[in-house]
Amino acid sequence: MTGGVFRRERWRGDRGLSTVEIVIIAPLILLFILVLVSFGQHVSGRSAVYGAARDAARAGSLERSTAAAMREARAVVDDQLRNVCVDGTVSVRRTSGGGHAPGTLFSVEVSCQVRGLDLMGFGLTTTMSGESSSPIDPYRRSG
């Protein structure tokens, strides 16, 4: 009989232990998940900004004038980064010097504030920028 009483008392001492474990571990698991989501959005945003810079440089290199090239580059960037960047933070800047002649490079730098945990209600953003160049096509659009 003594063994049975001992076992009951032992189990009574462990009562509530799993609740304490959950209370301690659950916030750590949630924090870990938030860090993973933030890192994923950071990598996705960086890739989107670099891709938009590449496509903007290529689109601008097909145009016949610098003004038309910048308009086309801006249109491409606005279209591609619409849901990636915080509204109104997209910047497109020409980094190549000289004219817009065949055989030269058309270079642009794209930067914006990428949503971090902004989608989850936290106001965290990161400024990302990417630069790309494309040779101006001698057989570019006419007219």
C-alpha positions as CSV (number, residue, x, y, z in Angstrom):
1,M,0.0,0.0,0.0
2,T,2.8,2.3,0.7
3,G,4.0,2.1,-2.9
4,G,0.6,3.1,-4.2
5,V,0.4,6.1,-2.0
6,F,3.9,7.2,-3.1
7,R,3.0,7.0,-6.7
8,R,-0.1,9.1,-6.2
9,E,1.8,11.8,-4.4
10,R,4.5,11.8,-7.0
11,W,2.0,12.4,-9.8
12,R,0.4,15.2,-7.8
13,G,3.7,17.0,-7.7
14,D,3.9,17.0,-11.5
15,R,0.4,18.4,-12.0
16,G,0.5,21.5,-14.1
17,L,4.0,21.0,-15.4
18,S,3.0,20.6,-19.1
19,T,1.0,23.9,-18.8
20,V,4.1,25.7,-17.6
21,E,6.1,24.2,-20.4
22,I,3.5,25.4,-23.0
23,V,3.5,28.9,-21.4
24,I,7.3,29.1,-21.7
25,I,7.8,27.4,-25.1
26,A,4.8,28.8,-27.1
27,P,6.1,32.4,-27.2
28,L,9.5,31.2,-28.3
29,I,8.0,29.2,-31.1
30,L,5.9,32.2,-32.2
31,L,9.0,34.4,-32.2
32,F,10.9,31.9,-34.2
33,I,8.1,31.7,-36.8
34,L,8.0,35.6,-37.0
35,V,11.7,35.7,-37.6
36,L,11.4,33.1,-40.4
37,V,8.6,35.0,-42.0
38,S,10.6,38.3,-41.8
39,F,13.7,36.7,-43.3
40,G,11.6,35.2,-46.1
41,Q,10.0,38.6,-46.9
42,H,13.4,40.2,-46.8
43,V,14.8,37.7,-49.4
44,S,11.7,37.9,-51.6
45,G,11.9,41.8,-51.5
46,R,15.6,41.8,-52.4
47,S,15.0,39.5,-55.3
48,A,12.0,41.6,-56.5
49,V,14.1,44.9,-56.4
50,Y,17.0,43.3,-58.3
51,G,14.7,41.8,-60.9
52,A,12.9,45.2,-61.3
53,A,16.2,46.9,-61.8
54,R,17.3,44.4,-64.4
55,D,14.0,44.7,-66.3
56,A,14.0,48.5,-66.1
57,A,17.5,48.7,-67.6
58,R,16.6,46.4,-70.4
59,A,13.3,48.3,-71.1
60,G,15.2,51.6,-71.1
61,S,17.9,50.3,-73.4
62,L,15.3,49.7,-76.1
63,E,14.0,53.3,-76.2
64,R,15.4,56.0,-78.6
65,S,15.9,58.8,-76.1
66,T,16.9,59.3,-72.5
67,A,13.5,60.7,-71.5
68,A,11.6,57.8,-73.1
69,A,14.0,55.3,-71.5
70,M,13.4,56.8,-68.0
71,R,9.6,56.8,-68.5
72,E,9.7,53.1,-69.6
73,A,12.0,52.1,-66.8
74,R,9.8,53.8,-64.3
75,A,6.7,52.1,-65.7
76,V,8.3,48.7,-65.5
77,V,9.5,49.3,-61.9
78,D,6.1,50.6,-60.8
79,D,4.4,47.6,-62.3
80,Q,6.7,45.0,-60.8
81,L,7.1,46.5,-57.3
82,R,3.5,47.5,-56.7
83,N,2.8,44.9,-54.0
84,V,6.4,44.7,-52.7
85,C,7.3,48.2,-51.6
86,V,5.6,50.6,-49.3
87,D,3.5,53.1,-51.3
88,G,5.4,56.1,-52.6
89,T,8.9,54.9,-51.7
90,V,10.0,53.6,-55.1
91,S,12.9,55.5,-56.6
92,V,14.4,55.0,-60.1
93,R,17.6,56.9,-60.9
94,R,19.7,56.8,-64.0
95,T,23.4,56.0,-63.1
96,S,24.9,55.9,-66.5
97,G,26.5,59.0,-67.9
98,G,26.6,60.3,-71.4
99,G,24.1,60.2,-74.1
100,H,21.7,57.5,-75.2
101,A,23.7,56.2,-78.2
102,P,24.0,52.6,-79.4
103,G,27.0,50.8,-77.9
104,T,26.8,52.6,-74.6
105,L,25.2,51.3,-71.4
106,F,21.9,52.4,-69.9
107,S,22.1,51.9,-66.1
108,V,19.5,52.4,-63.4
109,E,19.4,52.1,-59.7
110,V,16.1,51.1,-58.1
111,S,15.4,51.5,-54.4
112,C,12.4,51.3,-52.2
113,Q,11.3,50.4,-48.7
114,V,10.3,46.7,-48.7
115,R,7.6,45.5,-46.4
116,G,9.1,43.5,-43.5
117,L,6.6,42.4,-40.9
118,D,4.3,45.2,-42.1
119,L,1.8,42.7,-43.4
120,M,1.4,41.2,-39.9
121,G,0.6,44.5,-38.3
122,F,4.2,45.5,-37.4
123,G,5.5,48.6,-39.0
124,L,8.9,47.3,-39.9
125,T,10.3,48.1,-43.3
126,T,13.8,47.8,-44.9
127,T,15.3,50.0,-47.6
128,M,16.6,47.8,-50.5
129,S,18.3,48.9,-53.7
130,G,19.5,47.2,-56.8
131,E,21.4,48.4,-59.8
132,S,21.6,47.0,-63.3
133,S,23.0,48.0,-66.8
134,S,22.0,47.0,-70.2
135,P,23.7,47.8,-73.5
136,I,21.6,50.2,-75.7
137,D,20.3,48.1,-78.5
138,P,21.3,49.4,-82.0
139,Y,18.1,47.8,-83.4
140,R,15.9,49.5,-80.8
141,R,12.3,50.6,-81.3
142,S,11.7,53.2,-84.0
143,G,9.3,56.1,-83.8
